[in-house]
Amino acid sequence: MLKPVSAALLSTVIAVSASADPNPQLVASVELELAEYVLHADVSNFATSTVARLYMTLTSTEDKIDPRFELMAILRNPKYK
């Protein structure tokens, strides 16, 4: 009896956290970093997954000459809230 209740509670928590807005501090950081690449977008309208992808691309330590092309690809097809 405890397992079905636990599973229902866990799925509810996951659903609520998945639909939450991205962290405002993360949004501001991404928008600031995008401006360095002369890219502008209202990141606050994007889903958390898109904001996270942008952030990971911006902060990647891989030897990339210019992540601008990858950032533009993400911005062309963002997921919205």
Distance bins in CASP14 RR format, pairs under 12 A and 6 or more apart:
PFRMAT RR
TARGET T0000
AUTHOR 0000-0000-0000
RMODE 2
METHOD distances of the structure
MODEL  1
1 7 0 0 0 0 0 1 0 0 0 0 0
1 8 0 0 0 0 0 1 0 0 0 0 0
2 8 0 0 0 0 0 1 0 0 0 0 0
2 9 0 0 0 0 0 1 0 0 0 0 0
3 9 0 0 0 0 0 1 0 0 0 0 0
3 10 0 0 0 0 0 1 0 0 0 0 0
4 10 0 0 0 0 0 1 0 0 0 0 0
4 11 0 0 0 0 0 1 0 0 0 0 0
5 11 0 0 0 0 0 1 0 0 0 0 0
5 12 0 0 0 0 0 1 0 0 0 0 0
6 12 0 0 0 0 0 1 0 0 0 0 0
6 13 0 0 0 0 0 1 0 0 0 0 0
7 13 0 0 0 0 0 1 0 0 0 0 0
7 14 0 0 0 0 0 1 0 0 0 0 0
8 14 0 0 0 0 0 1 0 0 0 0 0
8 15 0 0 0 0 0 1 0 0 0 0 0
9 15 0 0 0 0 0 1 0 0 0 0 0
9 16 0 0 0 0 0 1 0 0 0 0 0
10 16 0 0 0 0 0 1 0 0 0 0 0
10 17 0 0 0 0 0 1 0 0 0 0 0
11 17 0 0 0 0 0 1 0 0 0 0 0
11 18 0 0 0 0 0 1 0 0 0 0 0
12 18 0 0 0 0 0 1 0 0 0 0 0
12 19 0 0 0 0 0 1 0 0 0 0 0
13 19 0 0 0 0 0 1 0 0 0 0 0
13 20 0 0 0 0 0 1 0 0 0 0 0
14 20 0 0 0 0 0 1 0 0 0 0 0
17 23 0 0 0 0 0 1 0 0 0 0 0
17 48 0 0 0 0 1 0 0 0 0 0 0
18 47 0 0 0 0 1 0 0 0 0 0 0
18 48 1 0 0 1 0 0 0 0 0 0 0
18 49 0 0 0 0 1 0 0 0 0 0 0
18 79 0 0 0 0 0 1 0 0 0 0 0
18 81 0 0 0 0 0 1 0 0 0 0 0
19 47 0 0 0 0 1 0 0 0 0 0 0
19 48 0 0 0 0 1 0 0 0 0 0 0
19 49 0 0 0 0 0 1 0 0 0 0 0
19 81 1 0 0 1 0 0 0 0 0 0 0
20 26 0 0 0 0 0 1 0 0 0 0 0
20 47 0 0 0 0 1 0 0 0 0 0 0
20 48 1 0 0 1 0 0 0 0 0 0 0
20 49 0 0 0 0 0 1 0 0 0 0 0
20 51 0 0 0 0 0 1 0 0 0 0 0
20 81 0 0 0 0 1 0 0 0 0 0 0
21 27 0 0 0 0 1 0 0 0 0 0 0
21 43 0 0 0 0 0 1 0 0 0 0 0
21 44 1 0 0 1 0 0 0 0 0 0 0
21 45 0 0 0 0 1 0 0 0 0 0 0
21 46 0 0 0 0 1 0 0 0 0 0 0
21 47 0 0 0 0 1 0 0 0 0 0 0
21 48 1 0 0 1 0 0 0 0 0 0 0
21 50 0 0 0 0 0 1 0 0 0 0 0
21 51 0 0 0 0 1 0 0 0 0 0 0
21 80 0 0 0 0 0 1 0 0 0 0 0
21 81 1 0 0 1 0 0 0 0 0 0 0
22 28 0 0 0 0 0 1 0 0 0 0 0
22 29 0 0 0 0 0 1 0 0 0 0 0
22 30 0 0 0 0 1 0 0 0 0 0 0
22 31 0 0 0 0 0 1 0 0 0 0 0
22 42 0 0 0 0 0 1 0 0 0 0 0
22 43 1 0 0 1 0 0 0 0 0 0 0
22 44 1 0 0 1 0 0 0 0 0 0 0
22 45 0 0 0 0 1 0 0 0 0 0 0
22 46 1 0 0 1 0 0 0 0 0 0 0
22 47 1 0 0 1 0 0 0 0 0 0 0
22 48 1 0 1 0 0 0 0 0 0 0 0
22 49 0 0 0 0 1 0 0 0 0 0 0
22 50 0 0 0 0 1 0 0 0 0 0 0
22 51 1 0 1 0 0 0 0 0 0 0 0
22 52 1 0 0 1 0 0 0 0 0 0 0
22 53 0 0 0 0 0 1 0 0 0 0 0
22 54 0 0 0 0 1 0 0 0 0 0 0
22 55 0 0 0 0 1 0 0 0 0 0 0
22 78 0 0 0 0 0 1 0 0 0 0 0
22 79 0 0 0 0 0 1 0 0 0 0 0
22 80 0 0 0 0 0 1 0 0 0 0 0
22 81 0 0 0 0 1 0 0 0 0 0 0
23 29 0 0 0 0 1 0 0 0 0 0 0
23 30 0 0 0 0 0 1 0 0 0 0 0
23 43 0 0 0 0 0 1 0 0 0 0 0
23 44 0 0 0 0 0 1 0 0 0 0 0
23 48 0 0 0 0 1 0 0 0 0 0 0
23 51 0 0 0 0 1 0 0 0 0 0 0
23 52 0 0 0 0 1 0 0 0 0 0 0
23 55 0 0 0 0 1 0 0 0 0 0 0
24 30 0 0 0 0 0 1 0 0 0 0 0
24 31 0 0 0 0 0 1 0 0 0 0 0
24 43 0 0 0 0 0 1 0 0 0 0 0
24 44 1 0 0 1 0 0 0 0 0 0 0
24 48 0 0 0 0 0 1 0 0 0 0 0
24 51 0 0 0 0 0 1 0 0 0 0 0
25 31 0 0 0 0 0 1 0 0 0 0 0
25 32 0 0 0 0 0 1 0 0 0 0 0
25 43 0 0 0 0 0 1 0 0 0 0 0
25 44 0 0 0 0 0 1 0 0 0 0 0
25 51 0 0 0 0 0 1 0 0 0 0 0
25 55 0 0 0 0 0 1 0 0 0 0 0
26 32 0 0 0 0 0 1 0 0 0 0 0
26 33 0 0 0 0 0 1 0 0 0 0 0
26 43 0 0 0 0 1 0 0 0 0 0 0
26 44 0 0 0 0 0 1 0 0 0 0 0
26 46 0 0 0 0 0 1 0 0 0 0 0
26 48 0 0 0 0 1 0 0 0 0 0 0
26 50 0 0 0 0 0 1 0 0 0 0 0
26 51 1 0 1 0 0 0 0 0 0 0 0
26 52 1 0 0 1 0 0 0 0 0 0 0
26 53 0 0 0 0 0 1 0 0 0 0 0
26 54 0 0 0 0 1 0 0 0 0 0 0
26 55 1 0 0 1 0 0 0 0 0 0 0
26 56 0 0 0 0 0 1 0 0 0 0 0
26 58 0 0 0 0 0 1 0 0 0 0 0
26 59 0 0 0 0 0 1 0 0 0 0 0
27 33 0 0 0 0 0 1 0 0 0 0 0
27 34 0 0 0 0 0 1 0 0 0 0 0
27 41 0 0 0 0 0 1 0 0 0 0 0
27 42 0 0 0 0 1 0 0 0 0 0 0
27 43 1 0 1 0 0 0 0 0 0 0 0
27 44 1 0 1 0 0 0 0 0 0 0 0
27 45 0 0 0 0 1 0 0 0 0 0 0
27 46 0 0 0 0 1 0 0 0 0 0 0
27 47 0 0 0 0 0 1 0 0 0 0 0
27 48 0 0 0 0 1 0 0 0 0 0 0
27 50 0 0 0 0 0 1 0 0 0 0 0
27 51 1 0 0 1 0 0 0 0 0 0 0
27 52 0 0 0 0 0 1 0 0 0 0 0
27 54 0 0 0 0 1 0 0 0 0 0 0
27 55 0 0 0 0 1 0 0 0 0 0 0
27 81 0 0 0 0 0 1 0 0 0 0 0
28 34 0 0 0 0 0 1 0 0 0 0 0
28 35 0 0 0 0 0 1 0 0 0 0 0
28 42 0 0 0 0 0 1 0 0 0 0 0
28 43 0 0 0 0 1 0 0 0 0 0 0
28 44 0 0 0 0 1 0 0 0 0 0 0
28 51 0 0 0 0 0 1 0 0 0 0 0
28 55 0 0 0 0 0 1 0 0 0 0 0
29 35 0 0 0 0 0 1 0 0 0 0 0
29 36 0 0 0 0 0 1 0 0 0 0 0
29 43 0 0 0 0 1 0 0 0 0 0 0
29 51 0 0 0 0 1 0 0 0 0 0 0
29 52 0 0 0 0 0 1 0 0 0 0 0
29 54 0 0 0 0 1 0 0 0 0 0 0
29 55 1 0 0 1 0 0 0 0 0 0 0
29 58 0 0 0 0 1 0 0 0 0 0 0
29 59 0 0 0 0 1 0 0 0 0 0 0
30 36 0 0 0 0 0 1 0 0 0 0 0
30 37 0 0 0 0 0 1 0 0 0 0 0
30 39 0 0 0 0 0 1 0 0 0 0 0
30 40 0 0 0 0 0 1 0 0 0 0 0
30 41 0 0 0 0 1 0 0 0 0 0 0
30 42 0 0 0 0 0 1 0 0 0 0 0
30 43 1 0 1 0 0 0 0 0 0 0 0
30 44 0 0 0 0 1 0 0 0 0 0 0
30 46 0 0 0 0 1 0 0 0 0 0 0
30 48 0 0 0 0 0 1 0 0 0 0 0
30 50 0 0 0 0 1 0 0 0 0 0 0
30 51 1 0 1 0 0 0 0 0 0 0 0
30 52 0 0 0 0 1 0 0 0 0 0 0
30 53 0 0 0 0 1 0 0 0 0 0 0
30 54 1 0 1 0 0 0 0 0 0 0 0
30 55 1 0 1 0 0 0 0 0 0 0 0
30 56 0 0 0 0 0 1 0 0 0 0 0
30 57 0 0 0 0 1 0 0 0 0 0 0
30 58 1 0 0 1 0 0 0 0 0 0 0
30 59 0 0 0 0 1 0 0 0 0 0 0
30 71 0 0 0 0 1 0 0 0 0 0 0
30 74 0 0 0 0 0 1 0 0 0 0 0
30 75 0 0 0 0 0 1 0 0 0 0 0
30 78 0 0 0 0 0 1 0 0 0 0 0
31 37 0 0 0 0 0 1 0 0 0 0 0
31 39 0 0 0 0 1 0 0 0 0 0 0
31 40 1 0 0 1 0 0 0 0 0 0 0
31 41 1 0 0 1 0 0 0 0 0 0 0
31 42 0 0 0 0 1 0 0 0 0 0 0
31 43 1 0 1 0 0 0 0 0 0 0 0
31 44 0 0 0 0 1 0 0 0 0 0 0
31 45 0 0 0 0 0 1 0 0 0 0 0
31 46 0 0 0 0 0 1 0 0 0 0 0
31 51 0 0 0 0 1 0 0 0 0 0 0
31 54 0 0 0 0 1 0 0 0 0 0 0
31 55 0 0 0 0 0 1 0 0 0 0 0
31 58 0 0 0 0 0 1 0 0 0 0 0
31 75 0 0 0 0 0 1 0 0 0 0 0
32 39 0 0 0 0 0 1 0 0 0 0 0
32 40 0 0 0 0 0 1 0 0 0 0 0
32 41 0 0 0 0 0 1 0 0 0 0 0
32 43 0 0 0 0 1 0 0 0 0 0 0
32 54 0 0 0 0 0 1 0 0 0 0 0
32 55 0 0 0 0 0 1 0 0 0 0 0
32 58 0 0 0 0 1 0 0 0 0 0 0
33 39 0 0 0 0 1 0 0 0 0 0 0
33 40 0 0 0 0 0 1 0 0 0 0 0
33 41 0 0 0 0 0 1 0 0 0 0 0
33 43 0 0 0 0 1 0 0 0 0 0 0
33 51 0 0 0 0 0 1 0 0 0 0 0
33 54 0 0 0 0 1 0 0 0 0 0 0
33 55 1 0 0 1 0 0 0 0 0 0 0
33 56 0 0 0 0 0 1 0 0 0 0 0
33 57 0 0 0 0 1 0 0 0 0 0 0
33 58 1 0 1 0 0 0 0 0 0 0 0
33 59 1 0 0 1 0 0 0 0 0 0 0
33 60 0 0 0 0 0 1 0 0 0 0 0
33 67 0 0 0 0 0 1 0 0 0 0 0
33 68 0 0 0 0 0 1 0 0 0 0 0
33 71 0 0 0 0 1 0 0 0 0 0 0
34 40 1 0 0 1 0 0 0 0 0 0 0
34 41 1 0 0 1 0 0 0 0 0 0 0
34 42 0 0 0 0 0 1 0 0 0 0 0
34 43 1 0 0 1 0 0 0 0 0 0 0
34 46 0 0 0 0 0 1 0 0 0 0 0
34 51 0 0 0 0 0 1 0 0 0 0 0
34 54 1 0 0 1 0 0 0 0 0 0 0
34 55 0 0 0 0 0 1 0 0 0 0 0
34 57 0 0 0 0 0 1 0 0 0 0 0
34 58 1 0 0 1 0 0 0 0 0 0 0
34 67 0 0 0 0 0 1 0 0 0 0 0
34 68 0 0 0 0 1 0 0 0 0 0 0
34 71 1 0 0 1 0 0 0 0 0 0 0
34 72 0 0 0 0 0 1 0 0 0 0 0
34 74 0 0 0 0 0 1 0 0 0 0 0
34 75 0 0 0 0 1 0 0 0 0 0 0
34 78 0 0 0 0 0 1 0 0 0 0 0
35 41 0 0 0 0 1 0 0 0 0 0 0
35 43 0 0 0 0 0 1 0 0 0 0 0
35 58 0 0 0 0 0 1 0 0 0 0 0
35 71 0 0 0 0 0 1 0 0 0 0 0
36 58 0 0 0 0 1 0 0 0 0 0 0
36 66 0 0 0 0 0 1 0 0 0 0 0
36 67 0 0 0 0 0 1 0 0 0 0 0
36 68 0 0 0 0 1 0 0 0 0 0 0
36 71 0 0 0 0 0 1 0 0 0 0 0
37 54 0 0 0 0 0 1 0 0 0 0 0
37 57 0 0 0 0 0 1 0 0 0 0 0
37 58 0 0 0 0 1 0 0 0 0 0 0
37 64 0 0 0 0 0 1 0 0 0 0 0
37 66 0 0 0 0 1 0 0 0 0 0 0
37 67 1 0 0 1 0 0 0 0 0 0 0
37 68 1 0 1 0 0 0 0 0 0 0 0
37 69 0 0 0 0 0 1 0 0 0 0 0
37 70 0 0 0 0 0 1 0 0 0 0 0
37 71 1 0 0 1 0 0 0 0 0 0 0
37 72 0 0 0 0 1 0 0 0 0 0 0
37 74 0 0 0 0 0 1 0 0 0 0 0
37 75 0 0 0 0 0 1 0 0 0 0 0
38 66 0 0 0 0 0 1 0 0 0 0 0
38 68 0 0 0 0 1 0 0 0 0 0 0
38 71 0 0 0 0 0 1 0 0 0 0 0
38 72 0 0 0 0 0 1 0 0 0 0 0
39 54 0 0 0 0 1 0 0 0 0 0 0
39 57 0 0 0 0 0 1 0 0 0 0 0
39 58 0 0 0 0 0 1 0 0 0 0 0
39 66 0 0 0 0 0 1 0 0 0 0 0
39 67 0 0 0 0 0 1 0 0 0 0 0
39 68 1 0 0 1 0 0 0 0 0 0 0
39 69 0 0 0 0 0 1 0 0 0 0 0
39 70 0 0 0 0 0 1 0 0 0 0 0
39 71 1 0 1 0 0 0 0 0 0 0 0
39 72 1 0 0 1 0 0 0 0 0 0 0
39 73 0 0 0 0 0 1 0 0 0 0 0
39 74 0 0 0 0 1 0 0 0 0 0 0
39 75 1 0 0 1 0 0 0 0 0 0 0
39 76 0 0 0 0 0 1 0 0 0 0 0
40 71 0 0 0 0 0 1 0 0 0 0 0
40 72 0 0 0 0 0 1 0 0 0 0 0
40 75 0 0 0 0 1 0 0 0 0 0 0
41 50 0 0 0 0 1 0 0 0 0 0 0
41 51 0 0 0 0 0 1 0 0 0 0 0
41 54 0 0 0 0 1 0 0 0 0 0 0
41 71 0 0 0 0 1 0 0 0 0 0 0
41 72 0 0 0 0 0 1 0 0 0 0 0
41 74 0 0 0 0 1 0 0 0 0 0 0
41 75 1 0 1 0 0 0 0 0 0 0 0
41 76 0 0 0 0 0 1 0 0 0 0 0
41 78 1 0 0 1 0 0 0 0 0 0 0
41 80 0 0 0 0 0 1 0 0 0 0 0
42 50 0 0 0 0 0 1 0 0 0 0 0
42 51 0 0 0 0 0 1 0 0 0 0 0
42 75 0 0 0 0 0 1 0 0 0 0 0
42 78 0 0 0 0 0 1 0 0 0 0 0
42 80 0 0 0 0 0 1 0 0 0 0 0
42 81 0 0 0 0 0 1 0 0 0 0 0
43 50 0 0 0 0 1 0 0 0 0 0 0
43 51 1 0 1 0 0 0 0 0 0 0 0
43 52 0 0 0 0 0 1 0 0 0 0 0
43 53 0 0 0 0 0 1 0 0 0 0 0
43 54 1 0 0 1 0 0 0 0 0 0 0
43 55 0 0 0 0 1 0 0 0 0 0 0
43 58 0 0 0 0 0 1 0 0 0 0 0
43 71 0 0 0 0 0 1 0 0 0 0 0
43 74 0 0 0 0 0 1 0 0 0 0 0
43 75 0 0 0 0 1 0 0 0 0 0 0
43 78 0 0 0 0 1 0 0 0 0 0 0
43 79 0 0 0 0 0 1 0 0 0 0 0
43 80 0 0 0 0 0 1 0 0 0 0 0
43 81 0 0 0 0 0 1 0 0 0 0 0
44 50 0 0 0 0 0 1 0 0 0 0 0
44 51 0 0 0 0 1 0 0 0 0 0 0
44 78 0 0 0 0 0 1 0 0 0 0 0
44 80 0 0 0 0 0 1 0 0 0 0 0
44 81 0 0 0 0 1 0 0 0 0 0 0
45 51 0 0 0 0 1 0 0 0 0 0 0
45 75 0 0 0 0 0 1 0 0 0 0 0
45 78 0 0 0 0 1 0 0 0 0 0 0
45 79 0 0 0 0 0 1 0 0 0 0 0
45 80 1 0 1 0 0 0 0 0 0 0 0
45 81 1 0 0 1 0 0 0 0 0 0 0
46 52 0 0 0 0 1 0 0 0 0 0 0
46 53 0 0 0 0 1 0 0 0 0 0 0
46 54 1 0 0 1 0 0 0 0 0 0 0
46 55 0 0 0 0 0 1 0 0 0 0 0
46 74 0 0 0 0 1 0 0 0 0 0 0
46 75 0 0 0 0 1 0 0 0 0 0 0
46 77 0 0 0 0 0 1 0 0 0 0 0
46 78 1 0 1 0 0 0 0 0 0 0 0
46 79 1 0 0 1 0 0 0 0 0 0 0
46 80 1 0 0 1 0 0 0 0 0 0 0
46 81 1 0 0 1 0 0 0 0 0 0 0
47 53 0 0 0 0 1 0 0 0 0 0 0
47 54 0 0 0 0 0 1 0 0 0 0 0
47 74 0 0 0 0 0 1 0 0 0 0 0
47 77 0 0 0 0 0 1 0 0 0 0 0
47 78 1 0 0 1 0 0 0 0 0 0 0
47 79 1 0 1 0 0 0 0 0 0 0 0
47 80 1 0 0 1 0 0 0 0 0 0 0
47 81 1 0 1 0 0 0 0 0 0 0 0
48 54 0 0 0 0 0 1 0 0 0 0 0
48 55 0 0 0 0 0 1 0 0 0 0 0
48 78 0 0 0 0 0 1 0 0 0 0 0
48 79 0 0 0 0 1 0 0 0 0 0 0
48 80 0 0 0 0 0 1 0 0 0 0 0
48 81 0 0 0 0 1 0 0 0 0 0 0
49 55 0 0 0 0 0 1 0 0 0 0 0
49 56 0 0 0 0 0 1 0 0 0 0 0
49 74 0 0 0 0 0 1 0 0 0 0 0
49 77 0 0 0 0 0 1 0 0 0 0 0
49 78 0 0 0 0 1 0 0 0 0 0 0
49 79 1 0 1 0 0 0 0 0 0 0 0
49 80 0 0 0 0 0 1 0 0 0 0 0
49 81 0 0 0 0 0 1 0 0 0 0 0
50 56 0 0 0 0 0 1 0 0 0 0 0
50 57 0 0 0 0 0 1 0 0 0 0 0
50 71 0 0 0 0 0 1 0 0 0 0 0
50 73 0 0 0 0 0 1 0 0 0 0 0
50 74 1 0 0 1 0 0 0 0 0 0 0
50 75 0 0 0 0 1 0 0 0 0 0 0
50 76 0 0 0 0 0 1 0 0 0 0 0
50 77 0 0 0 0 1 0 0 0 0 0 0
50 78 1 0 1 0 0 0 0 0 0 0 0
50 79 1 0 1 0 0 0 0 0 0 0 0
50 80 1 0 0 1 0 0 0 0 0 0 0
50 81 0 0 0 0 1 0 0 0 0 0 0
51 57 0 0 0 0 0 1 0 0 0 0 0
51 58 0 0 0 0 0 1 0 0 0 0 0
51 74 0 0 0 0 1 0 0 0 0 0 0
51 75 0 0 0 0 0 1 0 0 0 0 0
51 78 0 0 0 0 1 0 0 0 0 0 0
51 79 0 0 0 0 1 0 0 0 0 0 0
51 80 0 0 0 0 0 1 0 0 0 0 0
51 81 0 0 0 0 0 1 0 0 0 0 0
52 58 0 0 0 0 0 1 0 0 0 0 0
52 59 0 0 0 0 0 1 0 0 0 0 0
52 74 0 0 0 0 0 1 0 0 0 0 0
52 78 0 0 0 0 0 1 0 0 0 0 0
52 79 0 0 0 0 0 1 0 0 0 0 0
53 59 0 0 0 0 0 1 0 0 0 0 0
53 60 0 0 0 0 0 1 0 0 0 0 0
53 67 0 0 0 0 0 1 0 0 0 0 0
53 70 0 0 0 0 1 0 0 0 0 0 0
53 71 0 0 0 0 1 0 0 0 0 0 0
53 73 0 0 0 0 1 0 0 0 0 0 0
53 74 1 0 1 0 0 0 0 0 0 0 0
53 75 0 0 0 0 0 1 0 0 0 0 0
53 77 0 0 0 0 0 1 0 0 0 0 0
53 78 0 0 0 0 1 0 0 0 0 0 0
53 79 0 0 0 0 1 0 0 0 0 0 0
54 60 0 0 0 0 0 1 0 0 0 0 0
54 67 0 0 0 0 1 0 0 0 0 0 0
54 68 0 0 0 0 0 1 0 0 0 0 0
54 70 0 0 0 0 1 0 0 0 0 0 0
54 71 1 0 0 1 0 0 0 0 0 0 0
54 72 0 0 0 0 0 1 0 0 0 0 0
54 73 0 0 0 0 0 1 0 0 0 0 0
54 74 1 0 1 0 0 0 0 0 0 0 0
54 75 1 0 0 1 0 0 0 0 0 0 0
54 78 0 0 0 0 1 0 0 0 0 0 0
54 79 0 0 0 0 0 1 0 0 0 0 0
55 67 0 0 0 0 0 1 0 0 0 0 0
55 71 0 0 0 0 0 1 0 0 0 0 0
55 74 0 0 0 0 0 1 0 0 0 0 0
56 62 0 0 0 0 0 1 0 0 0 0 0
56 67 0 0 0 0 0 1 0 0 0 0 0
56 70 0 0 0 0 1 0 0 0 0 0 0
56 71 0 0 0 0 0 1 0 0 0 0 0
56 74 0 0 0 0 1 0 0 0 0 0 0
57 64 0 0 0 0 1 0 0 0 0 0 0
57 66 0 0 0 0 0 1 0 0 0 0 0
57 67 1 0 1 0 0 0 0 0 0 0 0
57 68 0 0 0 0 1 0 0 0 0 0 0
57 69 0 0 0 0 0 1 0 0 0 0 0
57 70 1 0 1 0 0 0 0 0 0 0 0
57 71 1 0 1 0 0 0 0 0 0 0 0
57 72 0 0 0 0 0 1 0 0 0 0 0
57 73 0 0 0 0 1 0 0 0 0 0 0
57 74 1 0 0 1 0 0 0 0 0 0 0
57 75 0 0 0 0 0 1 0 0 0 0 0
58 64 0 0 0 0 0 1 0 0 0 0 0
58 66 0 0 0 0 0 1 0 0 0 0 0
58 67 1 0 0 1 0 0 0 0 0 0 0
58 68 0 0 0 0 0 1 0 0 0 0 0
58 70 0 0 0 0 1 0 0 0 0 0 0
58 71 1 0 0 1 0 0 0 0 0 0 0
58 74 0 0 0 0 0 1 0 0 0 0 0
58 75 0 0 0 0 0 1 0 0 0 0 0
59 67 0 0 0 0 1 0 0 0 0 0 0
59 71 0 0 0 0 0 1 0 0 0 0 0
60 66 0 0 0 0 0 1 0 0 0 0 0
60 67 1 0 0 1 0 0 0 0 0 0 0
60 70 0 0 0 0 1 0 0 0 0 0 0
60 71 0 0 0 0 0 1 0 0 0 0 0
61 67 0 0 0 0 0 1 0 0 0 0 0
62 70 0 0 0 0 0 1 0 0 0 0 0
64 70 1 0 0 1 0 0 0 0 0 0 0
64 71 0 0 0 0 0 1 0 0 0 0 0
66 72 0 0 0 0 0 1 0 0 0 0 0
67 73 0 0 0 0 0 1 0 0 0 0 0
67 74 0 0 0 0 1 0 0 0 0 0 0
67 75 0 0 0 0 0 1 0 0 0 0 0
68 74 0 0 0 0 0 1 0 0 0 0 0
68 75 0 0 0 0 0 1 0 0 0 0 0
69 75 0 0 0 0 0 1 0 0 0 0 0
69 76 0 0 0 0 0 1 0 0 0 0 0
70 76 0 0 0 0 0 1 0 0 0 0 0
71 78 0 0 0 0 0 1 0 0 0 0 0
72 78 0 0 0 0 0 1 0 0 0 0 0
END
